[in-house]
Every structure is written in C-alpha cells, then in structure tokens.
Amino acid sequence: MSRSNRTLLELYELMMLTRTLDEVLGKHDGHWHGLEGEEAMIAGIYHGLRKSDVVAPHYRGAVSAALAKGADLRTIMAGCLGRSTSYHAGRHRSDICGPPEYGLIGLYAGSLGPPLGYAAGGALASKLDRRDDVAVGVFGDGTSSRGDCHEAMNMAAVLNLPMVFVCQNNQIAISTELKAGVGGRIVDRGPATGMPGVRVDGNDVLAVKDAMDEAVARARTGGGPTLIECQSYRVAGHFYSDAEDYRDPHEIERWREKDPVTRFRRLLVEQGVETADLLARTDARIGKDVQGAFDAALQDPVPDPRGLDPGSVYAEAAP
C-alpha cells in the first residue's frame, strides 16, 4: 500500500518517541517495562486511530498509544512519575492507565486480559449507538492463553462487533518462552472463532500499519472483528533491572541486529523520503522534548493524601 511521505515520517517519529521515552524512563525506574525491539508494532498499531476510538493497549506501548491519540506529552510524563499534574491527578500510573478522555482503557486492576472484555464492550456500544468508531484490544502472547482473551474474541465474532484484536507477540511472557506457554499458532485463533486472522512481521512498521488499516476499515464498515498477530521479539528485559538469566544472550543480540528503528530509518533514506541528516535532527528534537518533559514533571508535586477524603478541599480542587 502506498503511503504519503508525511505518514511515513509520522510513523518514524512515533517509533522514535517510543524508543526515547523508553530510554529516559528506564534510566529513572528500574521497574519500567522496556520496549526495545517493539517500536514498529507500537507505531503501526496506534497511528491514525481516532480520538473517539476505544483502545485497550498492552502495557508495553500504552504511553505511545495515548500520545498517538492526541494526549499531551508533558501531562503523560507527569503521570508516569506519579505527579498531581497528570491526567489522573497522580492517582493512577499513566504508563498503564491512559487518559479515558482519549478513549484509553487502563489496566486498573493490574491483571492482563480483562481490558479485552472492556474493549469488546466499547465495540458493542459503538454498534448499538450506530457509530462507526472501532475498538482495539492489544495483548501479548502470554495473555493469548487467558480465558478472558478467548471470551472477548468469541463475543466480538458472535455479535459481529467493530473490533480489532492485536497480539503483540514478543515471544516471551515475563520469563516463559512462547513454546512453553502457547499451544498452536495464535493467528489461527481468529478463524477458530469466525474472524479473519492475519500474521505480519512485527519489525516491519509498514506491514503492521497495512494490516491495521485494512482491519480498521473492515470494522468501521460493518465487516466485524479481525485478529492480527504481530511477530517480533522482546529485546528488552521484562523490566529494566531484569537479570535476564532465563534466556540466551546470543538470541537477544541476533534480534537486536534486526532493530526495527534502524530498518525503517534506512528505508526512508533509500527511498528519498528524508535524508539521514534530517532524520538525525528529528531524533535530537524528540530527545530534547522527552527529556524536557521528564525534567519538568520531576519537579511537580505528588498528590496530597488528604485529597482522598471526599469531603476535603483538596479533593474538591483535584482535576
């Protein structure tokens, strides 16, 4: 599918924004769930969605999902740092609980799987209201084995809901390899429930974007749900301070050589979309913006615990 240069550069910027956020927040918080190697999936999945579309993002990429839908970087960063200036006034983590005013469904209980059911509910609401908004539910290979994932897919298929299910398959669930936790091919679970199943190279942002555009268009026009399996690899640890003593370091390096950001940057230069020098300037600008948002948010106040009292002036003043 042909793409305008503007769209190609927007995809690149979202990939670089994802990588830069990952680096800045990972240095600050050892429990930050790293995204290295998964940037193409993130950009391809979330780029171009409407503000009114409902999205239940995977926790790896939830921040980028909010930013792709129009949320403010400075305010999102405040949420990552637990500051009162965030969308949730510091009462929820914006790395896993995006602002609902942008159609984000958060991982409020911390349990993977249930948000897929909530997204299916959002798709049902869109259908009942006769709107052409869609719902997108993103999950990992580990979550694909949960009952609530199967239930949400079955419900969406039975009711012909405007929904796209996307498996962000990075081949490892915390420390459990794909072959030890998933039986069969994830993509085959689409046809098993009566919806199309599409498998794409998750390191190719254009392949992911093409699959998403087709599935979203199908959902908006009454064609029902689609399952997309994006195959990639979690180059990063489960979190930044992960000892990673459960996998072969040579495998990590082999996948690092397939880096999706480097791959897409090279393609943009080869096709004459942008010069290497201008892309480097883009990288520098994004780095400055992210670091500036982080430094500013770090100075913001944390929530006052007295605001938890419903009758206090602090609660009344909270956004």
VORO-894340 format. One record per residue (C-alpha): residue number from 1; residue in one letter; x, z, y. Coordinates in nm, 3 decimals, padded with zeros to 5 digits, always signed. Example, Ala and Ser with C-alpha at 12.3 -4.5 7.8 and 13.67 -1.06 7.14 Angstrom:
[atom 1 "A" [+01.230 +00.780 -00.450]] [atom 2 "S" [+01.367 +00.714 -00.106]] 
This chain:
[atom 1 "M" [+00.000 +00.000 +00.000]] [atom 2 "S" [+00.143 -00.099 +00.338]] [atom 3 "R" [+00.199 +00.177 +00.590]] [atom 4 "S" [+00.249 +00.171 +00.966]] [atom 5 "N" [+00.584 +00.292 +01.095]] [atom 6 "R" [+00.401 +00.575 +01.269]] [atom 7 "T" [+00.257 +00.700 +00.939]] [atom 8 "L" [+00.595 +00.673 +00.768]] [atom 9 "L" [+00.761 +00.878 +01.041]] [atom 10 "E" [+00.480 +01.135 +01.035]] [atom 11 "L" [+00.535 +01.178 +00.661]] [atom 12 "Y" [+00.908 +01.218 +00.717]] [atom 13 "E" [+00.854 +01.477 +00.988]] [atom 14 "L" [+00.618 +01.678 +00.767]] [atom 15 "M" [+00.876 +01.673 +00.490]] [atom 16 "M" [+01.150 +01.790 +00.726]] [atom 17 "L" [+00.922 +02.052 +00.880]] [atom 18 "T" [+00.855 +02.185 +00.530]] [atom 19 "R" [+01.224 +02.197 +00.446]] [atom 20 "T" [+01.322 +02.359 +00.775]] [atom 21 "L" [+01.053 +02.626 +00.753]] [atom 22 "D" [+01.172 +02.697 +00.401]] [atom 23 "E" [+01.530 +02.745 +00.512]] [atom 24 "V" [+01.450 +02.961 +00.815]] [atom 25 "L" [+01.200 +03.188 +00.641]] [atom 26 "G" [+01.401 +03.205 +00.320]] [atom 27 "K" [+01.703 +03.344 +00.503]] [atom 28 "H" [+01.481 +03.612 +00.656]] [atom 29 "D" [+01.279 +03.707 +00.348]] [atom 30 "G" [+01.431 +03.708 +00.000]] [atom 31 "H" [+01.083 +03.703 -00.149]] [atom 32 "W" [+00.994 +03.374 +00.022]] [atom 33 "H" [+00.883 +03.118 -00.238]] [atom 34 "G" [+01.120 +02.825 -00.196]] [atom 35 "L" [+01.014 +02.463 -00.167]] [atom 36 "E" [+01.336 +02.267 -00.209]] [atom 37 "G" [+01.264 +01.952 -00.405]] [atom 38 "E" [+00.888 +01.960 -00.349]] [atom 39 "E" [+00.867 +01.829 +00.007]] [atom 40 "A" [+00.739 +01.484 -00.093]] [atom 41 "M" [+00.442 +01.635 -00.276]] [atom 42 "I" [+00.358 +01.857 +00.020]] [atom 43 "A" [+00.364 +01.577 +00.277]] [atom 44 "G" [+00.183 +01.327 +00.057]] [atom 45 "I" [-00.095 +01.569 -00.033]] [atom 46 "Y" [-00.178 +01.710 +00.309]] [atom 47 "H" [-00.104 +01.431 +00.555]] [atom 48 "G" [-00.412 +01.267 +00.704]] [atom 49 "L" [-00.676 +01.516 +00.597]] [atom 50 "R" [-00.949 +01.603 +00.849]] [atom 51 "K" [-00.976 +01.943 +01.010]] [atom 52 "S" [-01.325 +01.967 +00.854]] [atom 53 "D" [-01.198 +01.902 +00.500]] [atom 54 "V" [-01.167 +02.213 +00.284]] [atom 55 "V" [-00.825 +02.280 +00.132]] [atom 56 "A" [-00.718 +02.543 -00.119]] [atom 57 "P" [-00.340 +02.489 -00.111]] [atom 58 "H" [-00.080 +02.600 -00.360]] [atom 59 "Y" [+00.117 +02.890 -00.216]] [atom 60 "R" [+00.425 +02.665 -00.211]] [atom 61 "G" [+00.326 +02.450 +00.082]] [atom 62 "A" [+00.034 +02.644 +00.228]] [atom 63 "V" [+00.209 +02.672 +00.566]] [atom 64 "S" [+00.266 +02.296 +00.580]] [atom 65 "A" [-00.098 +02.239 +00.481]] [atom 66 "A" [-00.212 +02.439 +00.784]] [atom 67 "L" [+00.028 +02.259 +01.017]] [atom 68 "A" [-00.074 +01.918 +00.880]] [atom 69 "K" [-00.436 +02.004 +00.963]] [atom 70 "G" [-00.351 +02.095 +01.322]] [atom 71 "A" [-00.262 +02.466 +01.323]] [atom 72 "D" [-00.010 +02.587 +01.581]] [atom 73 "L" [+00.348 +02.640 +01.458]] [atom 74 "R" [+00.413 +02.944 +01.678]] [atom 75 "T" [+00.092 +03.118 +01.565]] [atom 76 "I" [+00.152 +03.033 +01.199]] [atom 77 "M" [+00.506 +03.169 +01.221]] [atom 78 "A" [+00.370 +03.494 +01.363]] [atom 79 "G" [+00.153 +03.519 +01.053]] [atom 80 "C" [+00.448 +03.463 +00.822]] [atom 81 "L" [+00.615 +03.758 +00.993]] [atom 82 "G" [+00.302 +03.977 +00.988]] [atom 83 "R" [+00.261 +03.987 +01.365]] [atom 84 "S" [-00.061 +04.066 +01.550]] [atom 85 "T" [-00.037 +03.738 +01.742]] [atom 86 "S" [-00.116 +03.537 +01.427]] [atom 87 "Y" [-00.446 +03.373 +01.334]] [atom 88 "H" [-00.529 +03.672 +01.114]] [atom 89 "A" [-00.404 +03.926 +01.370]] [atom 90 "G" [-00.136 +04.027 +01.121]] [atom 91 "R" [-00.386 +04.137 +00.857]] [atom 92 "H" [-00.317 +03.853 +00.613]] [atom 93 "R" [+00.000 +03.658 +00.536]] [atom 94 "S" [-00.027 +03.306 +00.674]] [atom 95 "D" [+00.223 +03.180 +00.415]] [atom 96 "I" [-00.055 +03.211 +00.156]] [atom 97 "C" [-00.365 +03.263 +00.372]] [atom 98 "G" [-00.406 +02.979 +00.619]] [atom 99 "P" [-00.648 +02.996 +00.913]] [atom 100 "P" [-01.006 +02.932 +00.795]] [atom 101 "E" [-01.088 +02.757 +01.124]] [atom 102 "Y" [-00.873 +02.471 +00.993]] [atom 103 "G" [-01.052 +02.457 +00.661]] [atom 104 "L" [-00.792 +02.656 +00.468]] [atom 105 "I" [-00.893 +02.876 +00.175]] [atom 106 "G" [-00.645 +03.161 +00.136]] [atom 107 "L" [-00.500 +03.328 -00.169]] [atom 108 "Y" [-00.652 +03.655 -00.054]] [atom 109 "A" [-00.656 +03.832 -00.392]] [atom 110 "G" [-00.308 +03.708 -00.478]] [atom 111 "S" [-00.444 +03.566 -00.803]] [atom 112 "L" [-00.385 +03.199 -00.880]] [atom 113 "G" [-00.682 +02.995 -00.997]] [atom 114 "P" [-00.987 +03.144 -00.819]] [atom 115 "P" [-00.931 +02.938 -00.498]] [atom 116 "L" [-01.001 +02.624 -00.703]] [atom 117 "G" [-01.352 +02.751 -00.763]] [atom 118 "Y" [-01.391 +02.829 -00.395]] [atom 119 "A" [-01.279 +02.475 -00.309]] [atom 120 "A" [-01.535 +02.337 -00.553]] [atom 121 "G" [-01.793 +02.543 -00.364]] [atom 122 "G" [-01.675 +02.382 -00.042]] [atom 123 "A" [-01.719 +02.039 -00.201]] [atom 124 "L" [-02.070 +02.136 -00.312]] [atom 125 "A" [-02.157 +02.250 +00.041]] [atom 126 "S" [-02.038 +01.915 +00.179]] [atom 127 "K" [-02.256 +01.730 -00.071]] [atom 128 "L" [-02.565 +01.944 -00.004]] [atom 129 "D" [-02.518 +01.902 +00.371]] [atom 130 "R" [-02.479 +01.524 +00.326]] [atom 131 "R" [-02.139 +01.525 +00.495]] [atom 132 "D" [-01.850 +01.304 +00.387]] [atom 133 "D" [-01.591 +01.581 +00.404]] [atom 134 "V" [-01.388 +01.643 +00.092]] [atom 135 "A" [-01.233 +01.947 -00.074]] [atom 136 "V" [-00.878 +01.952 -00.208]] [atom 137 "G" [-00.762 +02.206 -00.464]] [atom 138 "V" [-00.388 +02.224 -00.527]] [atom 139 "F" [-00.236 +02.418 -00.816]] [atom 140 "G" [+00.079 +02.446 -01.024]] [atom 141 "D" [+00.146 +02.364 -01.385]] [atom 142 "G" [+00.109 +02.731 -01.474]] [atom 143 "T" [-00.232 +02.758 -01.312]] [atom 144 "S" [-00.346 +02.446 -01.500]] [atom 145 "S" [-00.376 +02.667 -01.809]] [atom 146 "R" [-00.612 +02.915 -01.647]] [atom 147 "G" [-00.980 +02.919 -01.732]] [atom 148 "D" [-01.093 +02.903 -01.370]] [atom 149 "C" [-00.899 +02.578 -01.325]] [atom 150 "H" [-01.091 +02.419 -01.615]] [atom 151 "E" [-01.421 +02.563 -01.491]] [atom 152 "A" [-01.374 +02.423 -01.139]] [atom 153 "M" [-01.284 +02.080 -01.275]] [atom 154 "N" [-01.582 +02.078 -01.509]] [atom 155 "M" [-01.821 +02.184 -01.234]] [atom 156 "A" [-01.687 +01.917 -00.997]] [atom 157 "A" [-01.726 +01.649 -01.263]] [atom 158 "V" [-02.075 +01.754 -01.373]] [atom 159 "L" [-02.204 +01.770 -01.015]] [atom 160 "N" [-02.004 +01.465 -00.901]] [atom 161 "L" [-01.850 +01.663 -00.615]] [atom 162 "P" [-01.632 +01.514 -00.338]] [atom 163 "M" [-01.313 +01.684 -00.451]] [atom 164 "V" [-00.952 +01.607 -00.532]] [atom 165 "F" [-00.760 +01.827 -00.774]] [atom 166 "V" [-00.383 +01.803 -00.738]] [atom 167 "C" [-00.137 +01.955 -00.981]] [atom 168 "Q" [+00.190 +02.027 -00.804]] [atom 169 "N" [+00.381 +02.014 -01.133]] [atom 170 "N" [+00.730 +02.153 -01.073]] [atom 171 "Q" [+00.781 +02.213 -01.448]] [atom 172 "I" [+00.818 +02.588 -01.435]] [atom 173 "A" [+00.579 +02.880 -01.380]] [atom 174 "I" [+00.793 +03.164 -01.245]] [atom 175 "S" [+01.032 +03.160 -01.545]] [atom 176 "T" [+00.818 +02.985 -01.809]] [atom 177 "E" [+00.910 +02.624 -01.873]] [atom 178 "L" [+00.635 +02.363 -01.886]] [atom 179 "K" [+00.671 +02.301 -02.261]] [atom 180 "A" [+00.625 +02.671 -02.331]] [atom 181 "G" [+00.311 +02.711 -02.122]] [atom 182 "V" [+00.117 +02.386 -02.121]] [atom 183 "G" [-00.026 +02.203 -02.422]] [atom 184 "G" [-00.057 +01.826 -02.386]] [atom 185 "R" [-00.044 +01.630 -02.063]] [atom 186 "I" [-00.203 +01.781 -01.754]] [atom 187 "V" [-00.316 +01.439 -01.630]] [atom 188 "D" [-00.526 +01.392 -01.946]] [atom 189 "R" [-00.746 +01.685 -01.847]] [atom 190 "G" [-00.909 +01.465 -01.585]] [atom 191 "P" [-01.064 +01.216 -01.826]] [atom 192 "A" [-01.142 +01.505 -02.061]] [atom 193 "T" [-01.384 +01.638 -01.800]] [atom 194 "G" [-01.512 +01.298 -01.692]] [atom 195 "M" [-01.297 +01.226 -01.386]] [atom 196 "P" [-01.004 +00.985 -01.336]] [atom 197 "G" [-00.658 +01.122 -01.400]] [atom 198 "V" [-00.358 +00.982 -01.212]] [atom 199 "R" [+00.007 +01.073 -01.267]] [atom 200 "V" [+00.264 +00.997 -00.996]] [atom 201 "D" [+00.630 +01.057 -00.917]] [atom 202 "G" [+00.617 +01.373 -00.708]] [atom 203 "N" [+00.954 +01.292 -00.550]] [atom 204 "D" [+00.814 +00.970 -00.403]] [atom 205 "V" [+00.614 +01.063 -00.094]] [atom 206 "L" [+00.453 +00.718 -00.072]] [atom 207 "A" [+00.334 +00.731 -00.433]] [atom 208 "V" [+00.176 +01.070 -00.369]] [atom 209 "K" [+00.021 +00.953 -00.043]] [atom 210 "D" [-00.123 +00.638 -00.203]] [atom 211 "A" [-00.281 +00.837 -00.485]] [atom 212 "M" [-00.426 +01.088 -00.240]] [atom 213 "D" [-00.568 +00.823 -00.009]] [atom 214 "E" [-00.740 +00.649 -00.298]] [atom 215 "A" [-00.883 +00.974 -00.438]] [atom 216 "V" [-00.999 +01.097 -00.096]] [atom 217 "A" [-01.167 +00.764 -00.017]] [atom 218 "R" [-01.340 +00.773 -00.354]] [atom 219 "A" [-01.464 +01.128 -00.293]] [atom 220 "R" [-01.587 +01.053 +00.061]] [atom 221 "T" [-01.799 +00.761 -00.061]] [atom 222 "G" [-01.973 +00.943 -00.345]] [atom 223 "G" [-01.738 +00.845 -00.627]] [atom 224 "G" [-01.677 +01.203 -00.735]] [atom 225 "P" [-01.361 +01.402 -00.815]] [atom 226 "T" [-01.014 +01.291 -00.920]] [atom 227 "L" [-00.721 +01.473 -01.080]] [atom 228 "I" [-00.373 +01.383 -00.957]] [atom 229 "E" [-00.066 +01.515 -01.137]] [atom 230 "C" [+00.248 +01.501 -00.923]] [atom 231 "Q" [+00.561 +01.538 -01.134]] [atom 232 "S" [+00.863 +01.695 -00.969]] [atom 233 "Y" [+01.093 +01.991 -01.024]] [atom 234 "R" [+01.135 +02.331 -00.864]] [atom 235 "V" [+01.493 +02.308 -00.744]] [atom 236 "A" [+01.446 +02.639 -00.563]] [atom 237 "G" [+01.414 +02.968 -00.744]] [atom 238 "H" [+01.076 +03.131 -00.783]] [atom 239 "F" [+01.174 +03.312 -00.465]] [atom 240 "Y" [+01.492 +03.309 -00.258]] [atom 241 "S" [+01.650 +03.615 -00.417]] [atom 242 "D" [+01.567 +03.496 -00.770]] [atom 243 "A" [+01.867 +03.542 -01.004]] [atom 244 "E" [+01.753 +03.230 -01.195]] [atom 245 "D" [+01.919 +03.341 -01.518]] [atom 246 "Y" [+01.644 +03.179 -01.724]] [atom 247 "R" [+01.738 +02.812 -01.676]] [atom 248 "D" [+02.033 +02.576 -01.695]] [atom 249 "P" [+02.208 +02.539 -01.357]] [atom 250 "H" [+02.314 +02.186 -01.452]] [atom 251 "E" [+01.948 +02.085 -01.470]] [atom 252 "I" [+01.897 +02.215 -01.117]] [atom 253 "E" [+02.189 +02.005 -00.992]] [atom 254 "R" [+02.062 +01.695 -01.169]] [atom 255 "W" [+01.731 +01.727 -00.988]] [atom 256 "R" [+01.899 +01.811 -00.658]] [atom 257 "E" [+02.059 +01.467 -00.678]] [atom 258 "K" [+01.703 +01.324 -00.672]] [atom 259 "D" [+01.628 +01.501 -00.345]] [atom 260 "P" [+01.303 +01.355 -00.203]] [atom 261 "V" [+01.402 +01.402 +00.162]] [atom 262 "T" [+01.730 +01.215 +00.119]] [atom 263 "R" [+01.550 +00.946 -00.079]] [atom 264 "F" [+01.285 +00.888 +00.188]] [atom 265 "R" [+01.533 +00.904 +00.474]] [atom 266 "R" [+01.740 +00.632 +00.306]] [atom 267 "L" [+01.428 +00.417 +00.256]] [atom 268 "L" [+01.331 +00.444 +00.625]] [atom 269 "V" [+01.677 +00.332 +00.732]] [atom 270 "E" [+01.696 +00.050 +00.476]] [atom 271 "Q" [+01.356 -00.085 +00.582]] [atom 272 "G" [+01.444 -00.066 +00.951]] [atom 273 "V" [+01.173 +00.185 +01.032]] [atom 274 "E" [+01.422 +00.412 +01.210]] [atom 275 "T" [+01.798 +00.443 +01.249]] [atom 276 "A" [+01.996 +00.719 +01.083]] [atom 277 "D" [+02.096 +00.847 +01.427]] [atom 278 "L" [+01.737 +00.879 +01.548]] [atom 279 "L" [+01.632 +01.048 +01.224]] [atom 280 "A" [+01.915 +01.298 +01.275]] [atom 281 "R" [+01.776 +01.366 +01.622]] [atom 282 "T" [+01.434 +01.422 +01.468]] [atom 283 "D" [+01.587 +01.671 +01.224]] [atom 284 "A" [+01.756 +01.854 +01.512]] [atom 285 "R" [+01.435 +01.868 +01.715]] [atom 286 "I" [+01.237 +02.009 +01.422]] [atom 287 "G" [+01.512 +02.262 +01.355]] [atom 288 "K" [+01.502 +02.377 +01.717]] [atom 289 "D" [+01.122 +02.403 +01.718]] [atom 290 "V" [+01.108 +02.606 +01.397]] [atom 291 "Q" [+01.392 +02.838 +01.491]] [atom 292 "G" [+01.241 +02.887 +01.836]] [atom 293 "A" [+00.900 +02.974 +01.688]] [atom 294 "F" [+01.066 +03.217 +01.448]] [atom 295 "D" [+01.275 +03.389 +01.717]] [atom 296 "A" [+00.974 +03.425 +01.947]] [atom 297 "A" [+00.742 +03.554 +01.673]] [atom 298 "L" [+01.001 +03.806 +01.562]] [atom 299 "Q" [+00.961 +03.977 +01.900]] [atom 300 "D" [+00.582 +04.001 +01.871]] [atom 301 "P" [+00.414 +04.333 +01.789]] [atom 302 "V" [+00.297 +04.429 +01.443]] [atom 303 "P" [-00.072 +04.528 +01.405]] [atom 304 "D" [-00.167 +04.873 +01.524]] [atom 305 "P" [-00.304 +05.062 +01.220]] [atom 306 "R" [-00.567 +05.223 +01.443]] [atom 307 "G" [-00.729 +04.880 +01.461]] [atom 308 "L" [-00.852 +04.928 +01.104]] [atom 309 "D" [-01.109 +05.175 +01.235]] [atom 310 "P" [-01.420 +04.960 +01.306]] [atom 311 "G" [-01.515 +05.178 +01.599]] [atom 312 "S" [-01.181 +05.184 +01.776]] [atom 313 "V" [-01.094 +04.998 +02.094]] [atom 314 "Y" [-00.806 +04.840 +01.903]] [atom 315 "A" [-01.048 +04.680 +01.655]] [atom 316 "E" [-01.266 +04.554 +01.939]] [atom 317 "A" [-00.968 +04.399 +02.113]] [atom 318 "A" [-00.836 +04.227 +01.800]] [atom 319 "P" [-00.887 +03.849 +01.791]] 
